[in-house]
């Protein structure tokens, strides 16, 4: 199972199985993995699928997040990039993001 190394003074709020929805040849593809939420970063580590679906963003670079259709979580970056996350435990992920201080739209 994927793991992350925490930085100095970094605290893990939670981790949950999730899928990063990413387009592949114009079609959305679910890439299973684990989403980690800390007091400094959001990190997605793939457990299956494409390693290119992995990402790591500092909280300060995230503008907000919102819950879309079918409880899809859209993470909106300040540079207008969007990550789409789906999963069975999105309510827990939402609570971790709120605990990390991210703005919910």
NORHUQUI-V56895 format. One record per pair of residues at least 24 apart in sequence whose C-alpha atoms are under 8 Angstrom apart, sorted by the first residue. I is the first residue (numbers start at 1). J is the second residue. Records with the same first field share a line. If there is no record, write none. Layout:
I: J  J
This chain:
1: 47
2: 33  34  45  46  47
3: 45
10: 38  39  40
11: 38  39  40
12: 36  37  38  39
13: 37  38  39  96  99  100
14: 38  93  96
15: 93
16: 89  92  93
17: 87  88  89
18: 85  86  87  88  89  90
19: 85  86  87
20: 44  53  83  84  85  86
21: 83  84  85  86
22: 53  83  84
35: 93
37: 93  96  97  100
38: 100
39: 100
40: 100
59: 102
62: 102
63: 102  103
64: 102  103  104  105
65: 102  103  104  105
66: 104  105
67: 105
